[in-house]
Amino acid sequence: MGKLSRDKGARAEREIVALHAEIGILAEKVPLSGATKYQGGVDVDIYPWGSEGPPLVSEVKARASGTGFKMLEQWLGDADVLFLRRDRQKPLVVLPWSTWQRLLRR
């Protein structure tokens, strides 16, 4: 991965941390998340139950062109939640920031 890509990824991770800080939720960028497999190689730890509770480990992806995101956004439309389910698999859940924020504030 080149320096520009690494820098872009780090900016996106810092933005996620900052967005959580704005709503009073502790989130921490995992050090060297892209360079090591520390904690499984995740990008940001989110602590919705406080710093004493276990974090939600998260992956952050950023794409200028939206490749891979545009179809998800179309499927989501104005809904609060998008469930994606492959045959014989548990569903994935896609939430817009507004829904995620509402859930965390409760």
Helices and strands as residue ranges (DSSP letters): H 3-22, E 26-29, G 38-41, E 44-47, E 56-58, H 70-76, E 82-84, E 92-94, H 97-105
